[in-house]
Amino acid sequence: MPSGFNEFSLDFEFERIRAIRVQSLLSCFQIPEICFRPRVTELFEVIYEDAELLAINKPAGLVCHPTKGDVYSSLISRVRLHVGEGTPVHLVNRLDRETSGVVLAVKGDTRVGKIKQLFAEREVSKEYLAIVHGHVSENSGSIEAPLGKDEQAATAVKDCVRPDGSAARTGFTVLKRFERSIQAPVLGGGGGGFDSAFRAPHSAFTLLRVHPHTGRKHQIRIHLAYLGHPIVGDKIYGGDERLYLDFVERKLTEAQRRQLILPCHALHAAELRFNWLLKAWVFRAEPEPWFKDFIEGKPSKPDWAEKYL
């Protein structure tokens, strides 16, 4: 399976020359180097590619569709750079900004409708990995709870379990229960105080394999929080919405970072599986190093998700 990246040497060389000229000019005025955005050399990890399909391991922190003009700031923009001008390309599935893992793209307009239909008709099996707070007592289970808009939330994007919501079902299996030392949040350290659930170090965690049987917005995150085991690093459903609000405004304090524990929520789309064109297709992606390091008890690198904002 091809895993290389397309080279855009000419465009990138022009970009590099322009950046050098601008940086040389501004250096005369002692402009801090932090003002310069580093040149992206690897657009993404390619899992599989042929004439029609492109499977990608999306990094955590990168949005699927653009929210600003930078061609590197969204996955679809990077995909267009990868396939080149003149080739229409479509993302078949989407992941939340902080969720890493398998995203499937289709080149051209001929096949995209059929593949999207497989997703719409729930003919695609999805497998996620999630690290949650606490030890989940059941070895496996299913969460069935309807989801809809959280009208009491401070953030407009937040949904919740509500009786009049859309039906949603999530299955889970425990892969590992583990403990590790975590630096506790500093109370009164600029974070404005925390909910009682976050006043002590979190030492107990569970690694879950998760199968969403429906495709509601934020379904896995909401259902696991509803179970009493929110995903580590979840800024919306982890118990304190201020974390998300301060994150998007780039106001996270060091105490809030320690409260979150991880730079992005620990949810990874590990596998897509479906039948198409008389063939069984399986696309798998490994989690990023910080995800694995956390499970293994290694220190997490200070690689915060604001770099993609």
C-alpha positions as CSV (number, residue, x, y, z in Angstrom):
1,M,0.0,0.0,0.0
2,P,1.5,3.3,-1.0
3,S,2.4,5.5,2.0
4,G,4.5,8.3,0.4
5,F,3.5,11.9,0.2
6,N,3.2,13.9,-3.1
7,E,6.0,16.4,-3.6
8,F,5.0,20.0,-4.3
9,S,8.7,21.1,-4.6
10,L,8.1,24.1,-6.9
11,D,5.3,25.6,-4.9
12,F,7.0,25.0,-1.6
13,E,10.3,26.4,-2.9
14,F,8.6,29.6,-3.9
15,E,6.9,29.7,-0.5
16,R,10.2,29.2,1.2
17,I,11.9,32.0,-0.7
18,R,9.0,34.4,0.1
19,A,9.2,33.4,3.8
20,I,13.0,34.0,3.9
21,R,12.6,37.4,2.2
22,V,9.8,38.5,4.6
23,Q,11.6,37.2,7.6
24,S,14.9,38.9,6.6
25,L,13.0,42.2,6.2
26,L,11.1,42.0,9.4
27,S,14.2,40.9,11.3
28,C,15.5,44.4,10.8
29,F,12.6,45.6,13.0
30,Q,13.2,42.8,15.6
31,I,9.9,41.1,15.0
32,P,9.7,38.0,17.3
33,E,10.2,34.7,15.5
34,I,7.0,33.3,17.0
35,C,5.1,35.3,14.4
36,F,6.1,32.9,11.7
37,R,4.1,29.8,11.0
38,P,6.4,26.8,10.3
39,R,6.2,25.3,6.7
40,V,4.2,22.1,6.6
41,T,6.3,19.3,5.0
42,E,4.0,16.3,5.7
43,L,0.4,16.9,4.9
44,F,-0.8,13.7,6.7
45,E,-0.2,10.0,7.1
46,V,-1.5,8.0,4.2
47,I,-3.0,4.6,5.2
48,Y,-4.0,3.6,1.6
49,E,-4.3,5.2,-1.8
50,D,-5.4,4.1,-5.2
51,A,-6.9,5.9,-8.2
52,E,-10.2,6.4,-6.4
53,L,-9.7,6.1,-2.7
54,L,-7.5,7.8,-0.1
55,A,-7.5,6.7,3.5
56,I,-5.8,9.1,6.0
57,N,-4.8,9.0,9.6
58,K,-6.0,12.5,10.6
59,P,-3.9,14.1,13.4
60,A,-5.7,15.3,16.5
61,G,-6.3,19.0,16.6
62,L,-6.9,19.4,12.8
63,V,-10.4,20.3,11.6
64,C,-11.8,18.4,8.6
65,H,-13.2,21.4,6.8
66,P,-11.7,24.9,6.7
67,T,-12.5,27.6,9.2
68,K,-9.9,30.1,7.8
69,G,-7.9,30.7,4.7
70,D,-4.6,28.8,5.5
71,V,-4.4,25.9,3.1
72,Y,-2.8,23.8,5.9
73,S,-5.4,24.5,8.5
74,S,-7.9,21.8,7.5
75,L,-7.8,18.2,6.3
76,I,-9.7,18.8,3.1
77,S,-7.3,21.6,2.1
78,R,-4.4,19.3,2.6
79,V,-6.1,16.5,0.7
80,R,-6.5,18.9,-2.3
81,L,-2.8,19.7,-2.1
82,H,-2.0,16.0,-2.1
83,V,-4.1,15.0,-5.1
84,G,-3.3,18.1,-7.1
85,E,-5.4,20.6,-9.0
86,G,-8.0,19.4,-11.4
87,T,-9.0,16.3,-9.3
88,P,-12.3,16.7,-7.3
89,V,-12.0,15.1,-3.9
90,H,-14.5,14.5,-1.2
91,L,-14.3,13.5,2.5
92,V,-16.7,10.7,3.1
93,N,-16.6,10.7,6.9
94,R,-15.7,13.5,9.4
95,L,-14.1,13.5,12.8
96,D,-14.2,16.1,15.5
97,R,-11.3,18.5,15.6
98,E,-9.5,16.7,18.4
99,T,-10.3,13.2,17.3
100,S,-7.6,11.4,15.5
101,G,-7.8,8.5,13.1
102,V,-9.2,7.1,9.9
103,V,-10.8,9.5,7.4
104,L,-11.8,8.3,4.0
105,A,-11.6,10.5,0.9
106,V,-12.9,9.7,-2.6
107,K,-11.3,11.1,-5.8
108,G,-13.7,12.2,-8.5
109,D,-17.4,12.5,-8.5
110,T,-18.4,9.0,-9.8
111,R,-18.1,6.9,-6.7
112,V,-18.6,9.3,-3.8
113,G,-22.4,9.0,-3.7
114,K,-22.3,5.2,-3.4
115,I,-19.8,5.2,-0.6
116,K,-21.6,8.0,1.3
117,Q,-24.8,5.8,1.0
118,L,-23.0,3.0,2.8
119,F,-22.3,5.3,5.7
120,A,-25.9,6.7,5.7
121,E,-27.4,3.2,5.7
122,R,-25.0,2.1,8.5
123,E,-23.3,-0.5,6.4
124,V,-19.9,0.7,7.7
125,S,-18.4,-0.7,10.9
126,K,-16.5,1.9,13.0
127,E,-14.1,1.1,15.8
128,Y,-12.7,3.7,18.2
129,L,-10.2,3.7,21.1
130,A,-11.0,5.9,24.1
131,I,-9.2,6.6,27.3
132,V,-11.7,7.5,30.0
133,H,-11.5,8.6,33.7
134,G,-11.9,5.9,36.3
135,H,-12.1,2.1,36.1
136,V,-15.2,1.0,34.1
137,S,-16.6,-1.9,36.1
138,E,-18.3,-3.8,33.3
139,N,-16.1,-5.7,30.9
140,S,-18.4,-4.8,28.1
141,G,-21.8,-3.1,27.6
142,S,-24.1,-1.0,25.5
143,I,-25.2,2.6,26.2
144,E,-28.6,3.5,24.7
145,A,-29.6,7.1,25.4
146,P,-31.3,9.6,23.0
147,L,-29.3,12.7,22.1
148,G,-30.2,16.3,21.4
149,K,-29.2,19.9,21.8
150,D,-28.2,21.0,25.3
151,E,-30.2,24.2,25.7
152,Q,-28.7,25.0,29.1
153,A,-25.1,24.8,27.9
154,A,-22.8,27.8,27.7
155,T,-21.4,26.5,24.4
156,A,-23.6,26.3,21.3
157,V,-22.0,23.1,20.1
158,K,-22.8,21.0,23.1
159,D,-25.5,18.2,23.0
160,C,-26.8,16.0,25.8
161,V,-28.9,13.0,26.7
162,R,-32.6,14.1,26.6
163,P,-35.8,12.1,26.3
164,D,-37.0,13.8,23.1
165,G,-33.6,13.4,21.4
166,S,-32.6,11.1,18.5
167,A,-32.0,7.4,19.3
168,A,-28.4,6.6,19.8
169,R,-26.5,3.4,20.8
170,T,-22.8,2.9,21.6
171,G,-21.2,-0.4,22.5
172,F,-17.9,-0.7,24.5
173,T,-15.4,-3.3,25.6
174,V,-12.7,-2.8,28.2
175,L,-9.2,-3.4,26.8
176,K,-7.2,-2.3,29.9
177,R,-7.7,-0.8,33.3
178,F,-4.6,1.1,34.5
179,E,-3.4,3.7,37.0
180,R,-0.7,6.3,36.6
181,S,0.4,9.4,38.5
182,I,-1.0,12.7,37.4
183,Q,-0.1,16.2,38.6
184,A,-3.1,17.7,40.3
185,P,-4.6,21.0,39.3
186,V,-3.5,23.9,41.5
187,L,-6.6,25.3,43.2
188,G,-6.8,29.0,42.9
189,G,-4.0,29.0,40.4
190,G,-5.8,31.3,37.9
191,G,-8.3,28.8,36.6
192,G,-11.2,30.3,38.5
193,G,-11.8,27.2,40.6
194,F,-12.9,23.7,39.5
195,D,-15.8,21.4,39.9
196,S,-15.4,19.0,42.8
197,A,-15.0,16.1,40.4
198,F,-11.7,17.6,39.4
199,R,-10.2,18.6,42.7
200,A,-7.9,15.6,43.1
201,P,-5.4,13.8,40.9
202,H,-6.9,11.3,38.5
203,S,-5.0,8.1,38.9
204,A,-7.5,5.5,37.5
205,F,-8.2,5.2,33.8
206,T,-9.6,2.7,31.4
207,L,-8.8,2.0,27.7
208,L,-12.0,1.1,25.8
209,R,-12.7,-0.2,22.4
210,V,-15.9,1.6,21.3
211,H,-18.4,0.8,18.5
212,P,-21.0,3.5,17.7
213,H,-24.0,1.9,16.2
214,T,-25.5,5.2,15.3
215,G,-23.8,8.4,14.1
216,R,-25.0,11.3,16.3
217,K,-22.9,14.3,16.9
218,H,-20.4,13.8,19.7
219,Q,-22.2,10.5,20.4
220,I,-19.2,8.6,22.0
221,R,-18.1,11.5,24.1
222,I,-21.6,12.2,25.5
223,H,-22.4,8.5,26.1
224,L,-19.2,7.8,28.0
225,A,-19.7,10.9,30.1
226,Y,-23.3,9.8,30.7
227,L,-21.9,6.4,31.9
228,G,-19.8,8.4,34.4
229,H,-16.5,8.0,32.6
230,P,-15.8,11.1,30.5
231,I,-12.9,10.9,28.0
232,V,-9.6,12.2,29.3
233,G,-9.0,15.7,27.9
234,D,-12.6,16.4,26.8
235,K,-13.0,20.2,27.0
236,I,-16.8,20.1,26.5
237,Y,-18.1,16.9,28.2
238,G,-15.4,16.5,30.9
239,G,-17.3,18.4,33.5
240,D,-16.2,22.1,33.0
241,E,-17.4,23.9,29.8
242,R,-15.1,26.8,30.7
243,L,-12.2,24.7,29.5
244,Y,-13.6,24.7,25.9
245,L,-14.5,28.4,26.0
246,D,-11.0,29.4,27.3
247,F,-9.4,27.0,24.8
248,V,-11.0,28.6,21.7
249,E,-10.1,32.1,23.1
250,R,-6.5,30.9,23.8
251,K,-6.9,31.6,27.5
252,L,-6.1,28.2,29.0
253,T,-4.1,28.5,32.2
254,E,-1.4,26.1,33.3
255,A,-3.9,24.9,36.0
256,Q,-6.5,24.2,33.4
257,R,-4.0,22.3,31.3
258,R,-3.2,20.1,34.2
259,Q,-6.9,19.6,34.8
260,L,-7.3,18.4,31.2
261,I,-4.2,16.2,31.6
262,L,-3.9,15.6,27.8
263,P,-3.6,18.2,25.0
264,C,-6.5,16.7,23.0
265,H,-9.3,14.5,24.1
266,A,-8.2,10.8,24.0
267,L,-10.5,9.5,21.3
268,H,-9.1,7.8,18.2
269,A,-10.9,6.4,15.2
270,A,-9.0,3.2,14.8
271,E,-10.9,1.3,12.0
272,L,-13.4,1.6,9.2
273,R,-14.7,-1.7,7.7
274,F,-17.2,-2.1,4.9
275,N,-18.0,-4.1,1.7
276,W,-17.9,-2.4,-1.6
277,L,-17.4,-3.5,-5.2
278,L,-17.4,-7.2,-4.2
279,K,-14.5,-6.6,-1.8
280,A,-14.1,-6.3,2.0
281,W,-12.3,-3.1,2.8
282,V,-10.6,-2.5,6.1
283,F,-8.7,0.7,7.0
284,R,-6.8,0.8,10.3
285,A,-4.8,3.6,11.9
286,E,-2.5,3.7,14.9
287,P,-3.0,6.3,17.6
288,E,-0.6,9.2,17.9
289,P,2.4,8.8,20.3
290,W,0.9,10.9,23.1
291,F,-2.1,8.5,23.2
292,K,0.1,5.5,23.5
293,D,2.5,7.1,25.9
294,F,-0.3,8.0,28.3
295,I,-1.4,4.3,28.5
296,E,2.2,3.2,29.1
297,G,2.8,5.7,31.9
298,K,5.2,7.9,30.0
299,P,5.2,11.7,30.3
300,S,3.0,13.5,27.9
301,K,4.7,16.0,25.6
302,P,3.5,19.6,26.0
303,D,2.1,19.7,22.4
304,W,-1.1,21.6,22.9
305,A,-4.0,21.8,20.4
306,E,-3.9,25.6,20.0
307,K,-1.3,25.1,17.3
308,Y,-4.1,24.3,14.9
309,L,-6.4,27.2,15.9
